[in-house]
Amino acid sequence: MRALLIGSRGQLGSDLCRIWTGDLVALSHQELDVCDRDQVYTTIAREAPDLVINTAAYHRVDECESNIARAFEVNVLGAKYVAEAARQAGAAVMFISTDYVFDGEQDSPYDEEDPGRPLSVYGVSKLAGEHVVQQSNPRHFVVRSSSLFGIAGASGKGGNFVETMLRKARAGEPLRVVDDQVSSPTFTADLAAKLQELAATDRFGLYHVTNSGQTSWCRFAEKIFELVGLQPSLTAITSEELGAPAARPAFSVMANRALAEAGLSLLRPWEDALEAYLGEKGHLASAVASGTG
């Protein structure tokens, strides 16, 4: 399979580049802007892939609240151009979406048949992006994941939650982390490997793909510090106390039902994935060396 990856320098894109075993053409945002329709069509036609993987997104959730046009330009119009160009080139398309398409009012994990009711501009734009991809290319994989952390860090965000927590803890900063938003933290290396498995099935449709288990952001931070042997000042707060511009779902854990029905194994528990991530980044080794692990 010849695949074309859009967004090669992000957390997920970087891990797809690392693990992909077939023919992969990887393009960064600087090399292919999904909002440039002519460039998208020309590039996909030239590369003649069997699959186009679109990881490009405007994912600064709070900024989206005040930059609605940009959110929809990237997450909806760009997604549409990519899906249509892939179809015209005879290729399937894979679009990466988010748990933020849900309102968080459910008390059990969301499956693929549950309706999306996003609370934020970002969530609305990603749900709209899902719809235009589904309508524009019948050979589609729409994959929702959540709370991503990866070796490369998030493109445009200067890292990820894990690195932010460690940096602030080592600087001696007191930490206040929300404890009323529950999701499934997902290691992008695990997600990337599963995306390749999924792409090989040709079982098109909507999928939830996350590491197993669930936790709040505050409990996630506690686990990070436990694994590396740090004991910072950590206070659990509410979303109301944080006062972020964009509303987040209180509960956005997703059941990976469609993945199981496709005959694919579920991802390992998030705790195991976090430990693997910390090991790859050298945080566990440094903890042992400093006598804190």
C-alpha positions in Angstrom: 0.0 0.0 0.0 1.2 3.5 -0.9 0.1 6.0 1.6 0.3 9.8 1.7 0.5 11.4 5.2 -0.5 15.0 5.7 0.8 16.6 8.9 4.0 14.6 9.3 5.5 16.8 12.1 2.8 16.5 14.7 2.6 14.0 17.5 0.6 11.4 15.6 2.2 12.2 12.2 5.7 11.8 13.6 4.8 8.4 15.1 3.2 7.3 11.8 6.5 8.1 10.1 8.3 6.0 12.6 6.2 2.9 12.6 4.7 2.8 9.0 6.1 -0.3 7.3 5.0 0.3 3.7 5.5 3.0 1.1 4.8 6.3 2.9 5.0 9.8 1.5 5.1 12.2 4.4 4.3 15.9 4.1 4.4 18.6 6.7 2.0 21.6 6.9 4.7 23.7 5.3 4.8 21.2 2.4 1.1 20.8 1.9 -1.6 23.2 3.2 -4.9 21.5 3.3 -6.7 24.8 2.9 -5.1 25.3 -0.6 -7.5 23.3 -2.8 -5.4 23.4 -5.9 -2.3 22.3 -4.0 -4.2 19.5 -2.4 -5.6 18.2 -5.7 -2.3 18.5 -7.5 -0.2 16.8 -4.8 -2.6 13.9 -4.3 -2.9 13.3 -8.0 0.9 13.4 -8.5 1.6 11.0 -5.7 -1.1 8.6 -6.7 -1.5 7.0 -3.2 -3.8 4.2 -2.2 -4.6 5.9 1.1 -4.4 9.5 2.2 -4.0 10.0 6.0 -5.1 13.5 7.1 -3.8 14.4 10.6 -3.9 18.2 9.8 -6.0 20.1 12.3 -6.5 23.4 14.0 -6.5 21.9 17.5 -5.8 24.9 19.8 -9.2 24.3 21.5 -9.4 27.7 23.4 -8.2 29.7 20.4 -10.9 28.2 18.2 -13.5 30.0 20.3 -12.3 33.3 19.0 -11.0 32.2 15.6 -14.0 30.3 14.3 -13.3 31.0 10.6 -9.8 29.4 10.9 -11.1 26.4 12.8 -13.7 25.7 10.1 -11.2 26.5 7.2 -8.8 23.8 8.4 -11.0 21.2 10.1 -13.9 21.3 7.7 -13.0 22.8 4.3 -9.4 21.3 4.4 -10.8 17.9 5.3 -13.3 18.2 2.4 -10.6 19.0 -0.1 -8.4 16.1 1.0 -11.3 13.6 0.9 -12.5 14.7 -2.5 -9.0 14.8 -4.0 -8.4 11.3 -2.6 -11.6 10.0 -4.1 -10.7 11.6 -7.5 -7.3 9.9 -7.4 -8.9 6.5 -6.5 -7.6 6.6 -2.9 -9.2 5.9 0.4 -9.0 8.6 3.1 -8.3 8.5 6.9 -9.4 11.5 8.9 -8.4 11.9 12.6 -11.1 13.3 14.9 -11.6 13.8 18.6 -13.6 12.9 21.7 -14.6 16.5 21.9 -17.5 15.8 19.5 -19.4 14.6 22.6 -21.1 16.6 25.3 -19.8 14.5 28.2 -23.3 14.0 29.8 -23.2 10.2 29.3 -22.2 8.0 32.2 -20.9 5.1 30.2 -18.3 5.0 27.3 -19.5 6.4 24.0 -19.6 4.1 21.1 -19.6 4.9 17.4 -23.4 5.1 17.2 -23.8 7.7 19.9 -24.7 11.1 18.4 -22.2 13.9 18.6 -23.1 16.9 20.6 -20.0 19.1 20.8 -19.7 21.9 23.4 -16.9 23.9 21.7 -16.1 25.5 18.4 -13.3 23.0 18.0 -15.6 20.1 18.6 -18.2 21.4 16.2 -15.6 21.9 13.5 -14.3 18.4 13.9 -17.7 16.8 13.8 -18.5 18.8 10.7 -15.2 17.6 9.3 -16.2 14.0 9.9 -19.5 14.6 8.0 -17.9 16.1 5.0 -15.3 13.3 4.8 -18.0 10.7 5.0 -20.0 12.4 2.3 -17.0 13.2 0.0 -15.3 9.8 -0.1 -17.1 6.5 0.4 -13.8 4.8 1.1 -13.2 6.5 4.4 -11.8 5.8 7.9 -12.9 8.4 10.4 -11.0 7.7 13.6 -11.7 9.5 16.9 -9.1 9.4 19.6 -8.5 11.4 22.8 -5.9 13.2 25.1 -3.0 12.4 22.8 0.6 12.4 24.0 3.5 11.5 21.8 7.3 11.7 21.5 7.3 14.6 19.2 4.9 16.8 21.1 1.9 18.5 19.6 2.6 20.7 16.6 1.9 24.3 17.5 1.4 23.6 21.2 5.0 23.4 22.3 4.8 19.9 23.8 2.0 17.9 25.4 0.4 17.5 28.8 3.0 15.1 30.1 5.9 17.3 29.3 4.1 20.4 30.6 3.5 18.7 34.0 7.1 17.5 34.2 8.6 20.9 33.3 6.5 22.7 35.8 7.0 20.2 38.6 10.8 20.3 38.1 10.7 24.1 38.2 9.0 23.9 41.6 5.7 25.4 40.3 2.5 24.6 42.2 0.1 22.8 39.9 -3.6 23.1 39.7 -5.2 20.5 37.4 -8.8 19.8 36.6 -10.2 16.6 38.1 -13.7 16.7 36.6 -12.8 15.9 33.0 -12.4 12.1 32.4 -11.1 10.6 29.2 -8.7 7.9 27.9 -5.1 9.3 27.5 -3.7 7.8 24.3 0.0 7.3 23.3 0.3 8.3 19.6 2.8 5.5 19.0 0.0 3.0 20.0 -2.5 4.8 17.9 -0.2 5.0 14.9 0.4 1.2 14.9 -3.3 0.5 15.1 -4.1 2.9 12.3 -1.8 0.9 10.0 -3.6 -2.3 11.0 -6.9 -0.7 10.4 -5.9 0.6 7.0 -5.0 -2.9 5.9 -8.5 -4.2 6.6 -10.4 -2.0 4.0 -13.3 -2.0 6.6 -14.3 1.6 6.0 -16.3 3.5 8.6 -16.2 5.3 11.9 -13.9 4.1 14.7 -12.9 5.0 18.2 -9.3 4.2 19.0 -7.9 5.0 22.4 -5.7 3.3 25.0 -7.8 1.3 27.4 -9.1 2.6 30.8 -10.0 6.1 31.9 -8.8 8.9 34.2 -9.1 12.6 34.9 -6.4 15.1 34.0 -5.4 15.4 37.6 -5.2 11.7 38.2 -3.2 11.5 34.9 -0.7 14.0 36.4 -0.5 12.0 39.6 0.4 8.9 37.7 3.1 10.8 35.7 4.7 12.0 39.0 4.4 8.5 40.6 6.3 6.9 37.7 9.1 9.4 37.6 9.3 9.8 41.4 8.3 13.5 41.7 6.2 14.9 44.5 5.2 18.4 43.4 2.4 20.5 44.9 -0.6 19.3 43.0 -4.2 20.6 43.6 -7.3 19.2 42.0 -9.6 21.9 40.7 -12.9 22.0 38.8 -13.3 23.1 35.2 -15.2 26.1 36.5 -12.3 27.1 38.6 -9.9 26.8 35.6 -12.2 29.1 33.6 -10.9 28.0 30.1 -12.6 29.8 27.2 -13.8 26.5 25.6 -16.1 24.1 27.4 -14.8 20.5 27.5 -16.9 17.3 28.0 -16.9 16.1 31.6 -16.8 12.4 30.4 -15.5 11.5 27.0 -14.3 7.9 27.4 -15.0 6.0 24.2 -15.7 2.3 23.8 -13.6 0.9 20.9 -16.5 -1.3 19.7 -16.0 -1.0 16.0 -12.3 -1.8 16.3 -13.2 -5.1 18.1 -15.8 -5.9 15.5 -13.2 -5.5 12.8 -11.2 -8.2 14.4 -8.4 -6.0 15.8 -7.1 -6.0 19.3 -7.7 -3.1 21.6 -4.9 -0.9 22.8 -3.0 -1.5 26.1 -4.0 0.3 29.3 -3.1 4.0 29.3 -0.9 3.5 32.4 1.3 1.0 30.5 1.4 3.3 27.5 2.5 6.2 29.7 5.3 4.2 31.2 6.5 3.3 27.8 6.4 6.9 26.7 8.3 8.1 29.7 10.9 5.4 29.1 11.3 6.4 25.5 11.7 10.1 26.5 14.4 9.2 29.0 12.3 10.4 32.0 12.5 7.1 33.8 16.2 6.8 33.4 16.8 10.3 34.7 14.5 9.6 37.7 16.6 6.5 38.6 19.9 8.4 38.1 18.7 11.2 40.4 17.5 8.8 43.1 13.8 9.9 42.7 12.7 6.8 40.8 
